[in-house]
Amino acid sequence: MFCVVRPTSLLSAAKSILSALIFATTVLAWEMGASAAPSPVMSTGSITSQPIGHYDFCQRRPDECSIHPSDLRPISINQKTWEEIVEVNTSVNRWVKPVSDFDHYGVVQYWNYPDDGMGNCEHYALEKRRELMKKGISPANLLITVVRLPDGEGHAVVTVRTDRGDFILDNLTDQVKNWTQTPYHYLKRQATNDTGRWVDIIQKPTVVASMTN
């Protein structure tokens, strides 16, 4: 899978944080009883093949791929949690320098943490997942997800499962969007109950009302 990587601007980050705060206020309004439809969630199918890059990553880090969360409920979103999610997405997008696996490691696929400050889409995704796990979010709700861009290129993002729907952390944008608001074709993601297994994604439904972000 080839990852497209683009650096983000500080202006884009500032706009994203502002929109995140607006959305957080909306979430709190929902919790206080405001009328609003919940954001849609992904439907998943059967167990599918593990991406080769993730397989190799698991061989090097078996402890990362043998986690079996017992609580599979989506995370409950409040303002603090939402701001942490957006801050991690933005900060990782800023500090990781985009570079292809071939230029970085001399191979086409090499999933790894960007401890040297460089990487492609899988490196961004792994780091965001690691940072949010440090903040107490279960790996059941932080799922690396493989998609296709509109031009057909492969790409990896993180799906965050919440009680308001599934949201996407993406190195191509600082905006955290519900999966139905992205232009991607969703292929597969990690299973919620096993970090070493992957499941098919049933394509997103037609969204009646979109959310401004």
N, C-alpha and C positions, 0 to 999 in steps of 0.2 A: 504494500500500500504506500502510495506517495502522499506525503503531507504537504499541503500548502501552508506557508508561514508568512505572516505579515506583522511588522511592528505596529503598535498602536500609539496614537498621539496622546499627549497630556490633555489636550482639549477634549478628545474623545473620552478619556477616563473621567474627566470632570463632569461631562454630560451624563455619563453612565451612573456615577455616584448620585447625582441629583435625581435622575429618574428612579434610582433604587430607593431613595428616601421617600419619593412620592408613592412608589409601590408599597413600601413598608407601611405607610400611613393607611393605604387602602386595605392592606391585610388586617391591620388593627381594627379598622372599621367593620370588616367582615366578622371579626371575632366578637365585636360588641353587638352584632345582630343585624348589620346592614344587609340588604337583599342583594346578593350577587351569585352568579353561577360559579361553581368551582372550576378551576382550570382542568382541562382534560389530562389524562394520564396515558402512558403507553400501554398497549396490549402486547404481551409476549407469547410466543408459541413454544415449540419444542426445543430441546437441547440441540445445539448446532456446533460446528467446528470452531475451535479456538484459533484466533489469529496467530500466525506463525511467530510474529514478534512477541506476543504475550506468552506463547509457549516457551520460547527461549528465555524470556524474563523469569518465568516460573522455575525453569531449570536452575537458574542462577540464584533465585530467591524463593525457595519452596515455602518458606513461612508466609510469604505474601499471598500465596495461592492456595492456602489450606485453611482459610478462615470460614467458619460456618456460623453466621450470626443467628441467634435464637429469636430475637425480636425483629420481625420483618415489617413492622408497621412503618409507614412513611413518617419522616420527621415533621413535627408540628412547627409551623413557621410563626415566629414573632419578629418584632422589629430588630432585636439584637441579632438573631440568627440570620435574618435576611442580609443585614449589613455586613456580617462576617462573610457570608457567601460571596457577596459582590466585591468586598475588599480583597479576598483571596484571588478571585478571578482577575481583577484589575492588577493587583500587585505582581502576580506571576507573569501576566502578559507583559508587564513593564520590564521586569529584571532578567527574564530569560531571553537570551539573544537567539533569534531564529537561524537555524542551520540545518541542512539536510543530513540524514544519517550517513550518506556516502562521504560528504565532506568532513563530517565529524569523526566517523569511525572507520570509513573505508568499506562499509558494507551497505546493502540496500535497506535492510531492516535491523534496527537495534533499539529495543525499548529499554529505557533506563531513566533514573532520576537525573535531573539536570544539575547535579551538584557542582559542576564546573561553570554553571551559568549559561549553558548552551543546549539547544535541542530543537526537535520538531514537535508536531502536534501530540504525539504520544508522551513525550517528555513533559510538556505543559500539563497534559491530563493527569499523569501520575503525580506530579508535584501538587496540583490543586487537590487531588484526592488525599494525599498525605497531609497537607496543611489542614484540611477540614477534619480529618480524622483526629488530628491533635487537638482540635477544638471540641471534640466529643461527638461528632456525627458518625453514626454507624456506617461501616462499609456496605451494609445492605442498602443504604441510601446514597451511595457515591459509586456509580457504575460507569466504568469506561465503556464507551459506545462507539461503534464503527458506522460511519455514514458515507454517502456519496454526495459530493458537491454537484450543483447544477451542470457543471462542465464534465462530470463523470469521474473526477479525481477522488481517490479515497481520502478519508479524513477521520480523525479521532477526537472526541469530545468527552466531557463528563456529564452524565445525567444525574441530577439531584432529585431524589424522590421526596415529595413533600405532601402535606395534607391539602395543598392548593394546586397540585398537579406536578408534572415532571418538568424541570427547568434545566437548561443547557449552559454549561460553562465551556467557552470556546476561545481559542487563542486568536481567532480571526476577528473578534469583536469583544469590547469590554461590556457590552450589554448582556444581561442575563435574561434570557427569553424562555417562555414556555415552548416546549418542543414543537407545538403546532404553528408557532410563529416563525420558524426557521425555514429556509428554502431547501432543506436537505432531504435525501431519501435514506431512511433509517434501515440498517441491515441487521445488526446484532448488538448485544450488550452483555456485560457480565450478569450472571444469575444473582438474585438477591440473597440466596441462601448458601452460595458457594463461590468464593472469589476466584476459583480456578476453572469454573464452568461458564459457558456462554449460551444464550438463548436467542432465537429469532425474534425480530420485532415485526409485529403486524402494523402495516402502515397507518399513519395518522388519519383521523377522521376529518370530515369537513367541519371547520370551526364556524359556528353561527355568529359568535361575537368575539372579536379579537380584543386583546388587552394592550393598551398603550404602554410602551416601554421606552 
